[in-house]
Amino acid sequence: MPRFSRHPRFEALSSSKLFLGAVFLLTAVLPPASLVAQEKPPITVDDYGQWKRITSTSLSPNGAWMSYAYDRLEGEDTLHIANLDGGGSLVVPRGSAPAFSRDSRWVAYQLSPPEQDRGDGNVGPSSPQRPAPGRRPGQGEGGNQGRIMVLKNLASGDSLTFADVASFSFPDNTEVLLIRKRGGGDGADFAGADLVIHHPGQSTSLNLGNVSDFAVNEPGTHLAYLVDAADDAGNGLYLLELASNRIQALDTDAATYAELTWNESGDGLAALRGNVPDDRVQRENVLLIVRDLDQPHPIAVLDMNEAQGFPEGYVLSELAGLNWSEDSERIFVGIKEQTDEREELDDRGNVDVHHWADVQPQSVQEVRANRERNRTWASVVNLGGNLPSFVRLADETMEAVTPAGTSQWGIGRDPTPYQYEVSWGGSKADYFRVSLDTGEREPLAEGLGRQMGASDDGAWWLYLKNEEVIARRLASGEEVNLTESSGVDFVNRQDDHPYELPTYGVAGWTTDGEGVVLYDRYDVWEVPLDGTEAVNLTQGMGAAGQIRFRVTRINGGGFGGFGGGSGDDEGIDLDEPLFLSAYGDRTKKSGYFEVEAGREPRPLIWLDKSAGRPIKADDTDRVIFTQQTFVEFPDYWVSDTRFRNPRKVTNANPQQAEFAWSPGRVLIDYVDERGNELQGTLGLPAGYEEGKKYPMLVYFYELSSQRHHSYQGPAYDDRPHMATYASNGYLVFQPDIVYTIGKPGSSALDDLTSSINKVIELGYADPDRIGLQGHSWGGYQSSFAVTQTDMFAAVVTGAPPTNLISFYNTLYRSSGNIQQGISEVGQVRMGTTPFEDFELYLSQSPIHHTEKITTPFMILHGTVDGSVDYGQGLEYYAMARRMGKEVILLSYPEEGHHLSRKENRIDFQIRMMQYFDHYLKGTQKAKWMVEGVPFLEKEYANPREMMDGSIWGKVTDEEEEKGSGQGKGGAPPSG
């Protein structure tokens, strides 16, 4: 394997234009006086707590008000309710979870207690979540989950406070606020809690007791709710007419009610009622159905055990939920086998039996144990005809059946013939058309790895086979090869994994039912289902300009007609303009375009920044959106839906101006040794001076240049923050990496050295002061690179796979999977097994090249890493130590793949910067770098202590008085 020196051979510039272009770009991003940055202090980890992110963003339906919260890294959060028309704003310390009323006159939000008084619970504008297995709905909401909720009149400023609130919401199409109080808690034998129906405009409230679940229908006329009380007193299904407060008991019994569900039109209602028989495990339910609210006795009770076709020994299960079909003629349910209660064996051995015939390894079975305990089989209750009928859809040979749009068909998936095959990111299965009326199955396709879904009306089913997109008419079985008829390659050939390549995706189905909208790499295509000629809706502008266009729908009631509706299931109306997101593949520009049939897309907003997805007000043409760059935090802007006259609303991090900061990033184009034309994004150091060579930190993963306009502010985690290192005088570089199957390490080495040589060639980086950092998959690549080149002055590698041979049979503990799939066809991309090509695995394993290392390096690994076994990092350290290499292992006990404890994150940020500062900037070593930390001393050792006794980071008052403080890094090394 070739080795590279720290003084790489410079290649001649292909043209003077390249150099002049680079100089021009640098001039454009420099501030008027670069020395200004030098007068400001660089940021350190001690400053991180000042940074904030923005959460809880929403618009009132009329677009007049916006909510947003400043979520601080340290300190208390602050909620803002801003009047976007200039009427001032409301600032609420410790406020969160805002919700606007449908008439935009009111806002509700929670108040959290001061930090020192907080528990773990939260409250927000949401309905109760599905209960955990074995619990009634609402159980577990006791303890400290109750919060204060404030309802404020946005016009007058008057407010009303509610205490002990678990959740709240303004249901659509109503003028009420629903407030659910805290329940009895984990110790209670009932799940109910008070539900307050408050009418803000009338200042009146109605309290309903012992409510375990509730839902308002789509028209907003009725509230259905379930009661679960102590000793089952009053348990039942009830209906409240919101206009009159008239309550009707639809069904009552000393039983548990669950899975309350309205149909789409809001005139049908379903729920389950049941009890667990003695000495049995599963609740035995009946199905309660309401199909006409105006009937005197509208409820029907269906006992599935009396239904023809219901399997003996099964129950209708609350673990599956209930779902109405769009036409309200079917209710999809789940069934589960009833079992007897069993007692665990006394004095049994605790052993997991790993058997060769296990379909799933014991480790996977363990991770999925709760899912398997709660597994149900999809079924349907058909309500048409004289009597309801039951049809079982799924079973052990067909684990999943998904309704195909609004049709009479379902799509069944049977993976059992391929269950022993190694896969990654998707597995093969046989597919079937399943009749929802009878359960009859008819084969559709065998051995598919990529199916693409059914049309909205269920008439067509789309799948990928042999790199061709096929549309199949479900009723007749007729097939149309859309790749052949369109002449378009829809397959993503930029994907460099050794599995079946995916397509670029489906935008949606046309509302007329005659076509589907598909993507190629850049453009958007209308592809008729009758096999006639496809239409390039973006007129080839995407391919010509290397702009990736994608159909985008905006939440909040549609987007001015663009896209044909507010939801993906509403289809694409090509008689209306399409709203498109746009991304410049080479320029990294982004924004939004509009396109009409037969015309080229027109830009609405096209920025040399990263434009965030807009949020639209329900009732008016107003949007909020973010825009960001490497130096510009993604604050929110407001405009109309044409993006005219955008105005900045938020200013989350004004303190950034107090620190030395990067002037920006430049794009670096390079060609690797394999001929791939790639890019990297290079962040410039604070106070950048043209022509001066700087130390450079390289951080990478796979493709990274798309982050060119990503703001990367400080955060407590386990990766280097580009803004921090730029503030401290480093170039920060993130290059693209692409892979050759079977040679992941060699591929990474090629692109690292090719891209870094280009940065050196362009005059930015000092070739003797380059550092490398990668984590996880980047950790593997950085661990391999340090064995192959002495280009780097220091390398830090985090959670790295280092021995691909032993890694192949270790566990991905988070999922329980053995790492064979990721090794062969997943991220590692070996394309083969170690017993088929042992030497190939050997050649790509960092640990088997340890003797070649000449660069100091440091390893980070958590001891309970659930993604990359801790033994991989330990094995690499042990081998390097045995060979006398300059290696340090930072082992964090009880930490996973990423550090979770704030103290550990700060610790690593300090040590990583000390490490790079020494090797790339010449500061003295920290004491731990020279002497290590004896185990018995680790509780007392300060990671900030330098060899001369000074403290890394902020200068203390005591040091300042002594005149000995050297700031970050301490005193420079002597000699």
N, C-alpha and C positions, 0 to 999 in steps of 0.2 A: 504494500500500500504506500502511495507517495506521501512524503512528509513535506511540510511547508515551513519555511523559516520565518522569523519575525520581520525580516526585511524582504518582502515579496518583490518579485520582478515587476516593475511597472510596465504596463502596456501603453503603447502610443495612443493618443486620443484619435478617434476616428475622424473628427472634424473639429475645427475651431469653434463652430457654432455651439457644440455641446458645452464647452467651457464658458463661452459668453452667456449662454442661456442660464447656466448655473449661477454665474455672477449676478445676472440681472435679477434672478429670483431671490438671491440672498439680499440684494439691495432692497428689494421690495418688502421683505419681512423685518428688516432692521429698524429699531426705533431711531428717532432723530439723533439721539446722543447715546451711544452704547455705554458710555461711562456711567450713566445714571443707574444702570443695574448694579454696577460695582459698589455703589454707595448703600445699597440695601442688603440686609443680611440674607444668606441662603436659608432655605427652609430645612428644618430637621424634624425628626420624629416627635420632638417635644411640642412642635407647632401643629401637629395633625388635628388635635382636638377642636381647633377653631373651624374646621371645614364642615360644610353642611351639604346634604343632598336634598332634593325636592321630592316630596311625596304628597299623596292625598289631593292630586290635581283633578278638578272637575269644573264644569260650567253649569250655571243655572240654566233651565230650559230656555229662558228668554235671552240668554247671553249677556246679561247685564252684570252678573257676579261670577267671580272665579274663586275657587278655594285652592290653597296650596299650603303645605307645611314645610318648615325648615327642620329637617331631621339632622341633628348634630351628632358628630362622632363622640363628643363629650358634652355634658350639660343637658339642659332641658329643651325639648322641642317646642316650636311655636307654630300655631295655626294662624293663617291669614285668610280673611274673607274680603276680597278686594272688589270695589265697585269699578268696573272697567270703563264706565262713562264719566269718571272723574269725581265721584261723590265720596271719596275717602274709603277707608278700609277698616276692618275690625281685626285686631291683633289679640290672640288668645294664647297666653302662656300655658303650656301643657295641654293644649287642645289638639284633638285628632279626630279621624273618622267622620268628616263632614258629609252631610246629605242635604240637598236642596229640595224644597217642596215643588210639586208639579206646577203650581202657579207662580213660582219664583218669588214668593213673598216671605218665605221663611227658610231658615237654615237650622239644622240640628247638628250638634257635635258633642263629643264626650270630653270630659275633663279628667285627666289622669292625676293621681296623687303625686306629691313630690317624689323624686327618685328614691329617697331613702325609705319611703312608705309603700313602694310599689310591690305588688305580687306578680304572678305570671299571667293572670287573665287579661283579656282584652274585651272590648265592647265595640260594636260598630254597626253600620247600617246594613245588616244582613239577616237572613232568616237562619234559624237553628240548623246546624249541620247534621248529617246523618249520624245516628248514634254508633258508638263502638259496638262490636259484637257482644251479644249478651245483655246489652243495656236497653232500657226503654228510651225513646226520644227525649232529650232534655236532661237526662241524668248526667251528673258530673259538672253541673253548672253552678255548684255552690262555691264555698270557700271565699276567695277574694275577687271573684270575677265581676261583682257588681261595681258599677261606676256611676259617677254623676253625669247626667245628660242635660244639656242646655238647649232650649228652643228659643231662637231669637227672631224677632220681627225685623226684617231688613230695612223697612221704612222708618219705623219709630225707634228702633233700638231696644224696645222692651223685651224682656226675657222671662222665661219660666224654667224652673229647674226641677228635674226628676232624679231621685236618688235610687241607688241599688239596681241599676239598669244592666241587663245582660246584652240586649241587642235592640236596634231600632231601625225603622225604615219608613220612607214615604212611598207607598205602593203606587204603581203607574195608574193613571186615569182616576185617581181619587183625590180628595181633599183632606185626607186623614193622615195622622202620624201613628204608627204602631210601635208600642214600647213594651218589650217583654222584660219583666223583672227577673232578678236572680232566683234560681230554683232552690230546691231543698238541699242540693249537694250530693256528694257521693254516698253519704250515709242514709239518704232517704230511700224509702221503698216505693216512691212514686216520682213521676217525671214532670208533673205539672208545675206551672208558675203563673203569677198574675200577668195578664196581657191587658194593657191600657190602650183603648182606641180614643185618641185625642183629636178633636176638631179644632185646629189652631184658629180658624176664622171665627168660630163661635165660642172659643174658650171653654168648651165643655169636654168632658171625658166620660167614657164608659169603661168599667173595670170588669174583666172576665177572669174568674179564678181557675187555677189548676190547668192551664192550657199547656199542652205538650208540643203541639205543632199547629201551624196556621198558614193560610194562603188566601190571597185575594184573587178573584178571577180577572181575566183580561179586560172586560168592560169596566171593571171597578165598581160593580154594583153589589157584590156579595163577598163576605168573609166567611170561609169555612174554617173550623177549628176542631181540634181533638182535645178532650179532657182526660187527664190521668191523675187521679186524686188518691189520697191515703185510703187504704182499704177498698179501693176501686169504687168509692162512693161517687156516683154521678158520671162515671166514665162514659164517653160516647162521642159521636160525630154530630156537630152542631153547625147551623147555618145562621149567619147574621146578615140581615139586609141593612146596608150601610146608611141608606137614606132615612130609614125609619127607626133603626135600632131594634127591629123586630127579630127575635131569636126563635129558631125552630130546631127542636131536637129531632134529627133525622134517624138516629139509631143510638140506643143506650144499652149497656150490659156490664156485668162485672167481668170485664175482659180488657185486654190491651189493644188500643187502636193505633194504627201506624200507616205510614206511606200515603199521606193525604196528597191528592194530585188532581188539578183541574185540567180539562181539555183545552185545546187552543182557542176555541170560540167562547169559552167561559160559561157554557150552559150544561156541562157535564162534569161530574165529580166522581172520584173513586178513592177507596181506602181499604185497609185490611183490618179485621177484627179477629182476635184469637187468644188462646191461652196455651201454656205448655202443660201437657198431661203429666200426671205423676209418673216418675221413673223414666221419663223420655227427655230428649234434648231439645228438639225443635218445637217452635210454636206452631200450632195447627190453626190456620187462618181460614176465614171465609172472605169473599170479595164483596165489598159494598159498592154499588153503582147507582149514581144519580144521572139521569139523562134528560130530565125536563124539570127545571126548578119550579115551574108553575103548577105542577100536579099536586093534588092534596096529599098524596102519599108517594113521593117521587122515588123512594129508594127501593132497590132490588138487592136481595141477598143471595149470592151464588156460593154454594158449597161445592168446591171442586171435586171432593171425594164422590159426589153423586154424578159428576159429569162424565159422559162417555169419553173414553180415551185417556182419562187421568190415571197415571200409573199407580198401582197399588204400592203402599209403603212410602209414598212421597207426601210432602206438604206444600201448600202455597206459601212461599217464603217472603218474609219482610226484608230479608237481606238483599233482595234484588231490586226493590223499588217497583213502581208502576209507571207505565208510559202509554199515553193515548196515541193512536194514529192521528194523522192530520184530519182525516174525515170523520173521526170519532166512531168508526165502525169496529175498531179493535183496541184492546188493551194488552200491552206486552207485559208479561209477568215472568217470574222465575220460580222454579220448583226445586225442592231439595229433599233428599232421602231422610226419612225419620230414623232416628237411632235411639237405642236404649242407653240410659246412663250407665257408665262403667266406673269401677273403682280402680285406682292405680294399684299395682302389685306392691306389697310390702317387701322391703329388703331386696328390691331388684337392683341389678347392676345398671349403671348409667353408661350405656354404650350405644353408638350409632353404627349400624351395620351397613357398610358400603358394599353393595352387591354389583357384580359385573352387568347384570341385566337391568339395573335401575335406569329408567328412562331419563330421570333427572338425578344428578349426583346428590348425595345426602346434604351437602352444603347448600344446594339450591332449594331442596325440600325444606330445610330449616328456615331459610330466609322467606320462603313463600308459605310458611305453615299457616299463618292466619288467613291468607288468601284462599288456601285450599280448604280450610275449615269452613269458610264462608262461601265456597263455590256454589252457585246455583246454575240451573239449566234453563236457557231461554225457551219461553213458551208464549202462546198467544191465546187470548179469549176473544173469539169472534162474536160480535154482538148483532150482526145482520141476521135476517131470517126470523123465524118464529121463536126459536130458542137459542140462547148463547151456546157456543160450542168451544171446546178446549182442544188445542193442538200443541203437542210437544214438538219443538223445533230442534233443539240441540241435545246431544248425548255424548257418551264417552268416545264415540268415533267421529263426532263433529262438534267440537267444543264451542264453536261460536257461530251464530247466525245473526246477520245484520239486516234489518229491513232495507229494501232497495227503494229509496225515495217514498213516493206515495202509492206504489204499485201493490199488487197482490203477491209480490215475490220477496224472498229474502236471499241473501248471499251467504252460503255456508262455507266454512273453511275447515278442512281436515288436514292437520299437519302430521298425523301419525305415521304415514309411510316414510317420512323423512326425519323422524324424531331423533335418530342417532347421528345425523349429519352435523358437522361443525359449521356454524354460521356466525354472522356478525351483522347487526343492524337490520336484520330481517331474515326469515327462514322460508323455505319452500313449503307449499301446501297444495292440495287438490281443492278445487272450488266447485260448488254445486249451486244450482238454482233450486230454491226450496219454496214450495207453495205454502203460503200463510193460511190457506183455506184447509189444506189436507195434510201438510207436512211432507208431501211427496218430494223426493230429491231427484234431480237430473244433473249429470256431470256437465260442467262448463269448461274446465281446463285442468290439466294435470301439471304438477311440478312447477307452479308459478312462484316466483320470488317477489314479483312487483305487480300488485293489482292497484288500480287507480280510481276505484269507486264507481258508484252508480249515478245516473242522471237524476235530477230532482224529481222527475215524474216516474222514475223507476223503469223507464222503457229500455234504457241502454246501460251496459256495464263495460267498463274500460279496463284494459290490462296491457302489460308489456310482456312480449315474448320474442326471444331472438332479436332483441334491440328494435322491435317494431311495435308501434302502438296499435292495438286492435280494439275496435268497438263491436260489441255483440248485442244484438237485439234480444232481450230476455224472452219475449213471447214466442218468437219463431226460431231462434238460434242463428239467424242470419249474421254473418260477420263482415266487417269492412276494415280493411287495412289502411289506417289513416296515415301512416308513414308513407306508404306507397302512393296513395291518392294525392297527398299533399306535396310529396317530394321534399319534405322537410325532415331534418334529423332532430328529433326531440330529446335525444339521449345526451346526458351530461358527460361529455368525454373529458372534461377537466377533472373529474373524480379519478384519483389515481390509486384506488383500492382494487385488489384482485377478486372482487365479487361481481355479480351482475350489475352493470352500471344503471343508475336510476335515470328517470327523465328529469327535465327542468321543472315539471309540475303542471298542474291543471289550474287555470284561472277560474273556471266555472263553466256551467252549461248555459246555452242561450235560452232565453225565456220562451222562444217560439218552439223549443224542443227539437230544432232541426240541426243543431251544431254544438260543438264543444270548443272552448277557447283554451289553447295550449301555448306553452312557452318554448322557444328555442333559447339559445344562450343569451340573446339580446332582445329579440322582438316578440310580439304578441300575435298569434294567429287564430283566425276563425276557421275551423275545420268542419265542413259539412259532414253529417253522418250518412249521407247518401253516396259518398265517394266522389263527389264533384270537386272542382278546384278550390283549394284553400285560399284565403285572403289574408295578406299581411296587414293587420290593422294598424301597425305602426309604420307602414310604408318603407320598411327597410332602414329607417333612420337609426334604429338601435345598432345594427351590424355596421352601418357606415360610420357611425360616430363612436362605436364601442360603448354604447350606453345601454344599460340593462333596464328595460321597461317591465313593470309588473302592475297588473290591475290591483287597485287598492280601494277598499271600502272603509269609510270613516265611521266610527261609533257615534251614536247620537242621532238616530233617525235619518240616516242617509246623508248624502253629500251633494246637495243641490241637483239631484238627478243623476250625478255621475255614478257609474257602476251599476245602476239599475236597482239599487235598494240598499238597505242597511245590514243585510245578513247574507252570508254565503249561500244559504239555501233558497234565496229568492231569485237566483239566476242572474244572467247578464243580458240586459236589454240593449242591443246594438243600435236601436233607433235613438238612443240617448248618448250624449258624450260619455266617454270613459275617463275616469280619473286614474292616472298612472303615477306610481313612484318611479323615480329615475336615479340611476347611479352610474357615474362615469368610471368605467373599468380601469382606465389608465390615468384619468385626471383626478379621480376621487371626488369630483363634484357630486352634488346630490340635490334633489328637489322633487317637484311635482309638475306633471304635464297634463294637458287635456287633449283628447283626440276624438274627432268625429269621423264617421265612416267616409272613406275615400280621401281623407286629408292627412297631412303630416301632423304629428303631435306638436302642440304649441306649449311653450313653457309658461307655467304660472309663477313658479319660483325656481330659480336655478342658481345655486350658491357654490362657491368654492369653500364649502363647509359641509358638515353633516347635518341635514335637516331631519328633525324628528317627525314621527307620525302625528298628524293633526288630530285634535279632539274637537268635535263640532257640537255646538249648542243644538238642542233638540228642535227648537222652534224658530231659529233665525240663522242667517248666513254669517255666522261668526265662528272663528276657530282660534284655538291656542296651539302653539307648537314650539319646539325647541330648535335651536341651532347652536352648533358647537364646533370648536377647533381644538387643536392641541393646547392652546393657551386660553380659549374662551369656554368658560363653564356653560353647560347646557341650560341656561335660563330660559324662561318662557316668554314668548312673544304673542301678541294678539293681532288679528287682522280679519278681513272678511274672507269668504271662501275663494276669492280670486287672489288672495295674498297681497292685496293692495295696501299700501301705507302701514306696514307692520310696525308695531310699537312694543318695546320691551316692557314687561310687567314685573318680573322678579329680578332680584339682585342678591343671590344667595351667599356669595363669597367675596364681599368687597375687600376683605383683609388680604387677598392675594396681591393687591397693589403695594402692600408693605414689604414684600419680599422680592429678592432677585428672582427673575423668571425668564424662561426661555422666550426668545423672540418669535419662535415658530418652528415649523418643520419644512423640509424639502424632500421631494421624491428623488430616489436614486434608481435609475434604470440600469440593469446589468444583464449579462448573458452568461449562464453557467457553462461548465465544460461539456454538458450534454446538449447544448444548443437551446435550452429553454430561455425565453425572454421574460425576465421577472423584474420585480420592483421591491424596494425597501423604503421605509419611511425613517428619515433621519431628523431627530430633534436637536436643535442648536442650543448650546449652553447660554446661560444668562451672560450678558455683556459680550456676546460673540463679536470677534474681530476677524474680518476677512483676511485670509492668508495665514492665520495662526493655526497651528496644529494642536488638537486637544486630546485628552484621554477620552476613550469611548467605551461605553458599556453596551453590549449586544444582548438583547433579550428576544426570545423567539419561541415559536411553537410549530405552526404549519404555515398557512398563509397569514401574513400580518400586515401587509401594506394597506389593506382596507381600513386599518385603524388610523390612517394618516390624519384624519380630522377628529379623532376621538380625544375628548378631554380626559386626562389621566391625572386626577388630583390625588392628594394623599389619602391613604386609608390604612387601617390596621389589618394587614394580612401578611402573607409569606412570599410576596413577589416584589421585585424592585419597582418603585414608582418612577416612571419616566420623568415626571415633572420635578420630583425631588432631586434626582441626579442631575438633571439639566440646571436646576437652581444652584447646585453645588459645583458647577463648572465642567460637567461631563457632556460630551455628545452622547445621545441615546439612540440606538439603531435597532430597528425591527425589520428584518428581511423576510421575504417569502421563501418557503421551502417546498419543493415538490419532490416526488419520490419515484424511484425505479423499483419495481416489484422485486423483492428479495434482497434489496440493498438499502434499507432505511438509513443506517448509519453513514454509509458512503454517500448517499444522496444529500443528507444534511451537511456533511463535510464539504461537498462540492459547492452547495449554495452558500454556506457560511463563508468559505474562503473567497469565492467569486465575488460576493457582494461586498465583503470587507475590503478586498483589494480595490474594488471600484471606489469606495469611499476614500481610501488612502490615495488613490490615483487622482481624485478630484481635489485633494489638498486639505481635507478636513481633519483627518485623524492622524495622531502620532502612532506609527506602527509598533512602537515599543510599549505603548500604554493602552492595551485593549483588553477588556474583561468580558467574560461570557457568563450568562445566567440562563438557566432553563429549569422548568418544574414539570414533573410527571413525564409526559411524552417529550417535552423539552428537556427534562432531566436526563432521559435516555440519550438524546442527541448530544447534549453538552458533555455527558459522561463519555460518549464515544469520541467526540472531537478532541478531548484533552489527551486521548491516547494516540492521536494521529498527526497532530501539528503542535509546534511550539509558537504559533502565532499569538497566543494569548498570554498575558502576564499573570492572570489568575482566572480561575473558573469556580463558580458556585453552582452546584447541581442539587435540585430538590426532588425528593421522592422518586428516585430514578430506577427503572428497570435496567439492570446492568449485566445480567447473565441470561441471554435469551433462551438458553437450553434449560436451565432450572426454572426460569420464569414461565415457560410453556406449561408446566404442570402445577403452578401455584394457583391460589384462589384469588379471584376478585371478590373479596369478602362482602362487599356491599350488596352484591347480587347473588353470591354463592357460586357463580359460574367459575369453571376452570379456565385459565387464560389461553386455552388452545384456539378458540375462535378469534380473539383479538390478535393472536400471534400469526395465524395463517392468513386470514382474510380481512381482519380489522385494521386497527391503527398501525400495528407493526408491519403489516403488508409483506410477510415473508413469502406467501404464495405456495408454501410447501410445509412439510413437517420436519422436525429434526432427525427422525429416523430415515426419512427419504433423502435428506441433504444435510447431514451433520456438519460438514465443513462450511456450508453457507451460514448456518446459525453461529458457528464458531467465529467466522470472519466478521460478523456484525455484532458480536458481544463485546462491550467495553472491557469486561473483566479479563477476557482472554488476550488483551493487548496491554495489560497494566504495566508490563516491563518497559514499554516505550514512553511512559509519562515522564516529562521533564518540567511540567508546570505545577505550581502549588494549586491545590484545589480543596474545596470544602463541600461536604455533603450535608443536606438537611433531610431528616426523616422522622416521622412520628411512629411510635412503637406499635400503635394499633391501626396503622394505615389499612383502610378497607379496599383500596384500589390497587396499590403496588405493595406487595408484602415487604414488611420492614427488613426481612432477611436480605433483600436485594441491595439495599444501601449498606447494611452491615457487612455483607459478603465483599462488596467492593472496597470498603474501608479496610477490612481485614487483609485482603490481598495486597492493597497498596502499602499498608503499614508493614507487612511482611517483607515487601520488596524495598523498604526504606524510602518510600515516596513521601513528599511533604503534603500530608492529608490530614484534615480535621473532619470528624463526624459530629454534627450537632444533632443529638438524639433527644427528642422531646417525648417523655413518658406520657402514655394515655392520650396522645394526640393522633388524629387521623391523617388522611391524605393531605388536607390543608389544616394549618394550625387554627384552633378555634378559640382558645383562651386569649384574651386581650394582652395579658402579661407576656405570654409566649410570642405573640406577634410582634410586640414592641421589642422584646429581647432579640428576635431574629433580625428585625430591621436595623437595630443598632450594630449587631455583629457583622451583618452583610456589608454595611457601608464602611465600617472600620476595616474590613478585609480588603475591599476594593480601594479604599483611600490609601492604604499602605502600598499595595502593589501597583496601583495606577497613578497615584499622586505623590507618593514618597513620604507620607506622614509616618510617624513612628507606629510600631505595632502596639495593639492593646495587650494588656498583661496576659489575658487568656490565650492569645495567639502564640505567645512565647512559652508560657509555663503550663498551659492547660488549666483545668480546674479539678483538683482532687475531689472525689465523691463526698468525702466528709466535710468539704469546705463549700459545697455548691450553694448551701443556704446563705452563706455569708459573702460570697464573691460578687463584686459589683462588675457587671459586664462593661461598664463605662470606664473602668480604671485603666489608664495608660501606663506604660513602663516607668515613666518619670513620676508617677503618682498623681498627675493631673486627671481631670475628669472629662470625658468626651461629651460633647453636646453644648448646652447652654453654659456660659461662664457664670459661676456662682458669685454672690456678693463677696464671700470670703476670699475667693481667688482674685477677684478684681482689686480688693484692698491690698492683697499681697503683691499684685502686679505679675503674678505667675500664670494667670489663666491664658491659655493659648486658643480658647475656642474649640471648635470641633476638630478632633484629631490630635489635640495636644501639641507639644513642641515638635518641630521637624527633627528627623534623626540626625545625630551628629556624625561627622565623617562622611 
